[in-house]
């Protein structure tokens, strides 16, 4: 029971950290609406960079079960994402606001301080991926992002 609880907590923390890093890239774009749908779309790139980002070296033969079966995760569990966001809100790392009849999420100063202290290779990799998302993916419409996800996730080689 304790091992299961620790696994659940570590998954929650890893997933929440990934979302926090993603939200940190959009903090300067105040008019940009980072709602739950955008978070889920962009997070697909964060979770499956070999599948979704052309510049990631696809020649490397890494047997990553999750990456190979990324198509299985295409329709994300909204409740799970709400859990990650509630965790970040409870730790006061992000703020929730209403803009144009939609809930949006923004990193706050406390969240920025946490991001600044992260020094692992994993956090650096996520930072690079989130830069790509900000520069390339955020320019696309949600429909185009979904089309890209379906194209890449179901293109199993």
N, C-alpha and C positions, 0 to 999 in steps of 0.2 A: 504494500500500500504506500509506504513512504517513497519507494523508488518510483512508482507511478506518479506520485505528487511532484517529485523533483523533476521528472521528465516533462510533465505538463508545465511546471514553472519555467524550466529552461526553454521550452518551445515558445512560451508566452514572451519571455524576455528577448529571445532571438528575433522573433517576428516583430515585436514592438520596436526593437532597436532598428531593424531594417526600415520600418515605416518612419521612424523618427529621422533617420538619415535622409530618406526621401523628402519628407516635409521640410527639412532644413534647406534644401536646394531652392525651394519656392518661397522662402520667407521674404525676399526682397520684392517679389511680385505681388503686391497687396491686392491688385484687382483680379488676380488669377484665382479662380474658385477651385480649391482643392477639396472636393466633396468625396464622399465614400466611393462613388463610382470611379472617379479619376484615380483615387488611391488604389483601388483594386486593379484597374487597367495597368497603371504604371508599375505596380508591385509585381505583376507577371514578368515584366522585364527584369526586375530586381531578383526574383526567384530563379529565373531560367535564362541567364545571360547567354549561354552557349546556343540556346534555341533562338533567341530573339535579336541578338545584336550581331550584325555582320562582322564587325571587327574582332570579335572574340575568336581565337584560333580554334576552328572546328576540326582541324586535322589531328588535334590531340585526342587520343583514344582514352578518355576517362569514362569509366563505367559508373556513371552517376544515374542511379535508378530514377530519381525524381526528374532529372533533366530528360532522360529518354522517354519517360511517360508524362511529359509536361501537358500533352493534350488531355490527359485525364483530369488535370486541375484547372482546365480552362474556365469552367463555371465555378468561381470561388464561393466559399461558404461565407455569406454576408454576416451571419451571426458571429463567426470567428473573427472577422474583421472588426465588427463592433466591439468584441471582447478586447482586441488589441488596442483599439482607440480608447475604450473605457479605462484600460490599464494606464495608458499615457496620460489621460485626463486626471486619473486619480493620483498619479505621481506629480501632477502639475507641470508636465513637460510640454504640453500643447494646450492651446485654447480652442474652444468651440464657439463659433459665431454664426449668426443668421445673416445671409446675404442673398437678396433676390429670392426669398422663400426657400432657401436651401441651407443646410448646415454645412459650414466649411470648417476646415481644421488648419491651424497655423502653429508653427513652433513658437515658443516664447523664450525669454532670456534664460530661464532655468534649463530648458531643453537644449538651447545653444551651448550652455556651459557643459552639459553632459557630452554632447557631440565633440566639443573641443578636447575633451579628455580621452576620447577613444583612440587607442593607438595600435590596435591589432591589425594583422594583415587582412582579416575578414572585413573590418570596418573601412579600411583603405580601398578594398575592392568594391564594396558597396558605394563608397563615395564616388569612385570613378564611374560606376554604372549609373548612379543618379545624375552625374554631370551629363552623361550621354542622354538620359531621359529628358533633362531640362533643355538641352540644346537641340535635340532632334525629334524626340517623340512628342513633346508638349506642343509642337507646332501643328500636329495632326489633329483631325477631328476624332471624336470618340469612335465613330463608325469606322474610320480608316484604321485606327488602332486595333479595333476588334477584328477587322479583316486581316491585318498583319498577324495578329495572334493566331487566328484560325489557319492562315497560310503556313506559318512557321511551325506551330505546334503539331499539326497533322502531317507535316512533311517529314516523316520518319525515314532515316537512312540507315 
